[in-house]
Amino acid sequence: MNVRALVFAVLSIVIACFAGRGLAGGFAGLGNDAAGFAEVVPGKRMAFPADFGAHPDYRIEWWYVTANLKDAAGTPYGVQWTLFRQALAPGAEREGFANQQVWMGHAAVTSAETHHFAEALARGGIGQAGVIAEPFKAWVDDWTFADLEGRPGSSSLSAKGDAFSYALTLTTNRAPVPQGEQGYSRKSERGQASYYYSQPYFEVSGTLTLSGRVIDVAGRAWMDREWSSQPLAPDQKGWDWFSLHLDGGEKLMLFQLRGEHDAAFRSGSWIGADGAVTPLAPDDIALTPGPAHDVAGRKIPVSWKVEVKSRRLSIETAPLNPESWMGTAFPYWEGPIRFRGSHVGEGYLEMTGY
């Protein structure tokens, strides 16, 4: 088999591994058995810069950036940059084409009128994709998320597709935020969990290019980092995930994992303006879907009522663009949202398994 054919065969495996179609074991196979891979257990403390990097002993992980941006006229946009890593088999990493790591990147730019996305598939071991912890750099092909030399706390973020590109600078002077129990994030009552932290404090500036038009933008971004070997229970078919910037300076992360038979498992964190993190109990959170919207032949609730009883928060969300469909190897809805009610602000919503 020549090199080109070998790469094509491996990338076919990537698609099969990540694609939700035809896979048992929860959404995109993330509930499948993970024998031989490292387990997620309580009590681990996040260690930086090491935990900026990859964790190949675990089966799956991702680096996930979403940004709410505006141009000089106040026109809103959303940007997504994601890199996924999945191991095809446990064990020490092998070299070259024997490497068992596969990679997938997603990028998108959303406006009120358009939603453009792109996907990049890669294999490990040949330099096409990867992550370095220090100085931090994550890449797939020429898409990059990396520390800027000589500028502590600043990173560059870039990607491109057929009808879009972006080149952004992300800056923060605040530490990442552990989610769940000091970074141990439960995903069910049956033991599924991930290690999970966020960086919700990025300030953003840079440019978008849409259909050849260059647009100066600024705003704020949120990065999520998770790794696990079996993050879902086998019957959990998808999730609804919110990352919210409140105009009072607080941040709010909420999710629910929907099961075939059991009630949805809910969790979240309230992050005060001072950075103090308060985990939210499942019964403290109410997520009520609005009317379903037809997207890509599916019925999807693109608006929600969100309540956190302990914080007297009751808001209603609305999408910037209800057609924010990611028609990638495993398809899902992802887009910027605004909200109002007891609190106002903006953020991102991700919905899978519909």
C-alpha positions as CSV (number, residue, x, y, z in Angstrom):
1,M,0.0,0.0,0.0
2,N,1.5,3.4,-1.0
3,V,1.6,6.3,1.5
4,R,-1.4,8.1,-0.1
5,A,-3.6,5.0,0.1
6,L,-2.4,4.3,3.7
7,V,-3.4,7.9,4.8
8,F,-6.8,7.5,3.1
9,A,-7.4,4.2,4.9
10,V,-6.4,5.7,8.3
11,L,-8.6,8.7,7.8
12,S,-11.5,6.4,7.0
13,I,-10.9,4.8,10.4
14,V,-10.9,8.3,11.9
15,I,-14.4,9.0,10.5
16,A,-15.7,5.7,11.6
17,C,-14.3,6.3,15.1
18,F,-15.8,9.8,15.5
19,A,-19.0,9.5,13.5
20,G,-22.2,9.0,15.4
21,R,-24.0,7.1,12.6
22,G,-24.2,3.4,13.3
23,L,-22.2,3.4,16.5
24,A,-23.6,2.0,19.7
25,G,-22.4,3.3,23.1
26,G,-23.9,6.8,23.5
27,F,-23.3,9.7,21.2
28,A,-20.4,9.1,18.7
29,G,-19.4,5.9,20.6
30,L,-18.2,7.9,23.7
31,G,-19.9,5.4,26.0
32,N,-18.2,2.3,24.5
33,D,-16.0,0.1,26.7
34,A,-12.5,1.6,27.3
35,A,-10.6,-1.4,28.6
36,G,-6.8,-0.8,28.7
37,F,-7.1,3.0,28.8
38,A,-6.4,5.2,31.9
39,E,-9.4,5.7,34.2
40,V,-10.8,9.0,35.4
41,V,-10.8,9.0,39.2
42,P,-11.6,11.6,41.9
43,G,-8.7,13.4,43.6
44,K,-6.5,14.4,40.7
45,R,-5.3,18.0,40.9
46,M,-4.8,19.9,37.7
47,A,-1.1,20.6,36.9
48,F,0.0,23.3,34.6
49,P,1.5,23.6,32.1
50,A,1.4,19.8,31.7
51,D,-2.4,19.7,31.5
52,F,-2.4,22.1,28.6
53,G,-1.0,19.3,26.6
54,A,-2.2,15.9,25.4
55,H,-3.0,12.8,27.6
56,P,-2.5,9.9,25.3
57,D,-3.2,7.3,28.0
58,Y,-6.8,8.4,27.8
59,R,-9.0,7.4,24.9
60,I,-10.5,10.9,24.0
61,E,-9.9,14.5,24.6
62,W,-10.5,18.0,23.2
63,W,-9.4,21.6,23.1
64,Y,-12.5,23.7,22.5
65,V,-12.6,27.5,21.9
66,T,-15.8,29.5,21.3
67,A,-15.8,33.3,20.9
68,N,-18.5,36.0,20.9
69,L,-17.3,38.9,18.8
70,K,-18.5,42.2,17.4
71,D,-17.3,44.5,14.6
72,A,-16.9,48.3,14.9
73,A,-20.7,48.7,14.1
74,G,-21.7,46.3,16.8
75,T,-22.6,43.5,14.4
76,P,-22.3,40.1,16.3
77,Y,-20.3,37.1,15.1
78,G,-19.4,33.7,16.6
79,V,-16.2,31.7,16.1
80,Q,-15.4,28.1,17.0
81,W,-12.0,26.3,17.0
82,T,-11.9,22.7,18.2
83,L,-9.3,19.9,18.1
84,F,-10.2,16.4,19.1
85,R,-7.8,13.5,19.8
86,Q,-8.8,9.9,19.9
87,A,-6.7,6.8,20.5
88,L,-7.6,3.8,18.4
89,A,-5.9,1.4,20.9
90,P,-4.3,1.7,24.4
91,G,-0.6,1.4,25.1
92,A,2.5,3.5,24.7
93,E,2.5,5.8,21.7
94,R,4.1,4.2,18.6
95,E,6.1,6.1,16.0
96,G,5.3,7.2,12.5
97,F,2.4,5.5,10.7
98,A,2.1,2.9,13.5
99,N,0.9,5.7,15.8
100,Q,-2.5,5.0,17.2
101,Q,-3.6,8.6,17.7
102,V,-6.1,10.2,15.3
103,W,-7.1,13.9,15.2
104,M,-10.0,15.9,14.0
105,G,-10.4,19.7,13.8
106,H,-13.6,21.8,13.5
107,A,-13.8,25.5,12.7
108,A,-16.7,27.8,12.1
109,V,-17.7,31.4,11.8
110,T,-21.4,32.4,12.4
111,S,-23.2,35.6,11.7
112,A,-27.0,36.3,11.8
113,E,-27.2,35.5,8.0
114,T,-24.6,32.7,7.5
115,H,-22.9,29.8,9.2
116,H,-19.7,28.5,7.6
117,F,-17.8,25.5,8.9
118,A,-14.9,23.3,8.0
119,E,-13.4,20.0,9.2
120,A,-9.8,18.7,9.1
121,L,-8.9,15.0,9.6
122,A,-5.4,13.8,10.5
123,R,-3.4,11.0,12.0
124,G,-0.8,11.1,14.6
125,G,2.9,10.2,14.4
126,I,3.8,12.2,11.2
127,G,3.5,15.8,12.5
128,Q,0.2,16.6,10.7
129,A,-1.5,17.3,14.0
130,G,-0.7,17.4,17.7
131,V,-0.4,19.3,20.9
132,I,2.7,20.6,22.8
133,A,2.3,21.6,26.5
134,E,5.1,24.2,26.8
135,P,5.2,26.5,25.0
136,F,1.6,25.6,24.2
137,K,0.7,24.8,20.6
138,A,-2.2,22.8,19.2
139,W,-2.5,22.3,15.5
140,V,-4.0,20.3,12.7
141,D,-2.6,21.1,9.2
142,D,-2.3,24.9,9.2
143,W,-5.0,25.6,11.8
144,T,-3.3,26.6,15.1
145,F,-3.9,27.6,18.7
146,A,-0.6,28.6,20.2
147,D,1.2,30.8,22.8
148,L,2.6,34.0,21.4
149,E,6.3,34.2,22.0
150,G,7.3,37.0,24.5
151,R,3.7,37.7,25.4
152,P,2.7,35.8,28.5
153,G,-1.0,35.1,28.7
154,S,-1.5,35.7,25.0
155,S,-2.3,33.1,22.3
156,S,-3.0,33.1,18.6
157,L,-6.0,31.3,17.1
158,S,-6.4,30.7,13.4
159,A,-8.3,28.5,10.9
160,K,-9.8,28.7,7.5
161,G,-12.4,27.1,5.3
162,D,-13.7,27.6,1.8
163,A,-15.7,30.8,2.6
164,F,-14.0,32.0,5.8
165,S,-10.9,32.4,7.8
166,Y,-9.9,34.1,11.0
167,A,-6.8,35.2,12.8
168,L,-7.3,36.2,16.4
169,T,-5.3,37.0,19.5
170,L,-6.6,35.7,22.9
171,T,-5.4,37.3,26.1
172,T,-5.9,36.6,29.8
173,N,-4.1,37.2,33.1
174,R,-6.3,34.7,35.0
175,A,-5.8,31.1,35.9
176,P,-8.0,28.3,34.3
177,V,-11.1,27.2,36.3
178,P,-11.5,23.6,37.4
179,Q,-15.0,22.2,36.7
180,G,-16.9,19.7,38.9
181,E,-15.0,18.5,42.0
182,Q,-11.6,20.3,41.5
183,G,-11.6,19.1,37.9
184,Y,-13.3,15.8,38.3
185,S,-16.6,16.2,36.3
186,R,-19.3,13.6,36.7
187,K,-21.3,12.7,33.7
188,S,-23.7,10.1,35.1
189,E,-24.7,8.5,38.4
190,R,-23.0,5.3,37.2
191,G,-19.4,6.4,37.3
192,Q,-18.7,8.0,34.0
193,A,-16.6,11.2,34.3
194,S,-14.0,13.4,32.7
195,Y,-11.2,15.7,33.8
196,Y,-12.4,19.1,32.9
197,Y,-11.3,22.7,33.2
198,S,-12.2,26.0,31.5
199,Q,-10.6,29.3,30.6
200,P,-13.6,31.6,30.4
201,Y,-11.6,34.9,30.7
202,F,-10.1,35.3,27.2
203,E,-10.3,38.8,25.7
204,V,-10.2,38.6,21.9
205,S,-9.2,40.9,19.0
206,G,-8.3,40.2,15.4
207,T,-9.9,39.7,12.0
208,L,-12.5,37.5,10.3
209,T,-12.6,37.1,6.6
210,L,-16.0,36.2,5.1
211,S,-16.4,35.7,1.4
212,G,-13.4,37.9,0.8
213,R,-14.4,40.7,3.2
214,V,-12.0,41.4,6.0
215,I,-13.7,42.4,9.3
216,D,-12.0,43.7,12.4
217,V,-13.6,42.2,15.5
218,A,-13.2,42.1,19.3
219,G,-15.0,40.3,22.1
220,R,-14.5,37.4,24.6
221,A,-13.8,33.7,24.3
222,W,-14.2,30.6,26.4
223,M,-12.0,27.5,26.2
224,D,-13.0,24.1,27.5
225,R,-10.5,21.2,28.0
226,E,-11.6,17.7,28.7
227,W,-10.1,14.3,28.6
228,S,-11.5,10.9,29.5
229,S,-11.7,7.3,28.4
230,Q,-15.5,6.7,28.7
231,P,-17.1,10.1,29.3
232,L,-20.7,8.9,28.6
233,A,-22.8,6.0,29.8
234,P,-23.8,3.6,26.9
235,D,-27.4,4.9,26.8
236,Q,-26.6,8.6,26.9
237,K,-27.4,9.7,23.4
238,G,-26.3,13.4,23.5
239,W,-26.0,16.6,25.4
240,D,-27.0,20.2,25.7
241,W,-24.1,22.4,26.8
242,F,-24.0,26.1,27.8
243,S,-21.1,28.4,28.3
244,L,-22.4,31.8,29.4
245,H,-20.8,35.3,30.0
246,L,-23.0,37.3,32.3
247,D,-22.8,41.1,31.9
248,G,-22.2,41.4,35.6
249,G,-18.8,39.6,35.2
250,E,-20.0,36.2,36.3
251,K,-19.6,33.1,34.2
252,L,-21.9,30.1,34.0
253,M,-21.3,26.6,32.7
254,L,-24.2,24.1,32.5
255,F,-24.9,20.8,30.8
256,Q,-27.3,18.0,30.7
257,L,-26.7,14.5,29.2
258,R,-29.8,12.9,27.8
259,G,-30.4,9.2,28.3
260,E,-32.6,6.8,26.5
261,H,-34.5,5.8,29.6
262,D,-33.2,7.7,32.7
263,A,-33.8,11.4,33.4
264,A,-31.1,13.8,32.0
265,F,-28.0,14.1,34.2
266,R,-27.3,17.8,34.9
267,S,-24.3,19.6,36.3
268,G,-22.7,23.0,36.2
269,S,-20.6,25.7,37.8
270,W,-21.2,29.3,38.8
271,I,-18.0,31.3,38.5
272,G,-18.2,34.6,40.4
273,A,-16.8,37.8,39.1
274,D,-14.0,37.3,41.6
275,G,-13.2,33.9,40.1
276,A,-14.7,31.8,43.0
277,V,-16.2,28.6,41.6
278,T,-19.3,27.0,43.1
279,P,-20.4,23.6,41.7
280,L,-24.1,23.4,41.0
281,A,-26.1,20.4,42.2
282,P,-28.3,18.6,39.6
283,D,-31.6,19.6,41.3
284,D,-30.5,23.3,41.3
285,I,-30.6,23.4,37.5
286,A,-33.7,23.5,35.2
287,L,-33.3,23.4,31.4
288,T,-36.5,23.7,29.5
289,P,-36.3,23.5,25.7
290,G,-38.2,26.0,23.5
291,P,-40.1,25.1,20.3
292,A,-38.3,22.8,18.0
293,H,-36.7,24.3,14.9
294,D,-36.2,22.4,11.6
295,V,-32.4,22.2,11.0
296,A,-30.8,19.8,8.5
297,G,-33.9,17.5,8.7
298,R,-33.9,17.4,12.5
299,K,-36.1,19.0,15.1
300,I,-33.8,20.9,17.4
301,P,-34.7,23.3,20.3
302,V,-32.5,26.3,19.5
303,S,-33.9,28.4,22.3
304,W,-34.1,27.5,26.0
305,K,-35.3,28.6,29.4
306,V,-32.4,28.2,31.9
307,E,-32.8,28.4,35.6
308,V,-30.4,28.2,38.5
309,K,-32.5,28.3,41.7
310,S,-29.7,29.1,44.2
311,R,-28.6,32.1,42.1
312,R,-32.2,33.3,41.3
313,L,-31.3,33.1,37.7
314,S,-34.1,32.7,35.2
315,I,-33.2,33.5,31.6
316,E,-34.3,32.8,28.0
317,T,-31.7,32.2,25.3
318,A,-31.9,33.0,21.6
319,P,-29.5,31.9,18.9
320,L,-27.7,34.4,16.7
321,N,-28.4,32.1,13.8
322,P,-30.8,29.1,14.3
323,E,-29.1,27.4,11.3
324,S,-25.8,26.9,13.1
325,W,-25.5,23.2,12.0
326,M,-22.1,21.5,12.0
327,G,-22.4,19.0,9.1
328,T,-19.2,17.2,10.1
329,A,-18.3,13.6,10.5
330,F,-20.6,13.5,13.5
331,P,-23.1,16.3,13.0
332,Y,-24.3,18.6,15.8
333,W,-25.6,22.1,16.5
334,E,-23.2,24.8,17.8
335,G,-23.6,28.5,17.8
336,P,-23.5,31.8,19.6
337,I,-26.5,32.8,21.7
338,R,-27.8,35.9,23.6
339,F,-30.0,35.7,26.8
340,R,-32.1,37.9,28.9
341,G,-34.3,37.8,32.0
342,S,-33.0,38.0,35.5
343,H,-29.6,38.3,33.9
344,V,-28.3,39.3,30.5
345,G,-25.3,38.3,28.4
346,E,-24.0,36.1,25.7
347,G,-22.4,32.8,25.2
348,Y,-22.4,29.5,23.2
349,L,-24.7,26.5,23.0
350,E,-23.8,23.0,21.8
351,M,-26.4,20.3,21.2
352,T,-25.6,16.8,20.1
353,G,-27.5,13.6,19.5
354,Y,-30.6,15.1,17.8
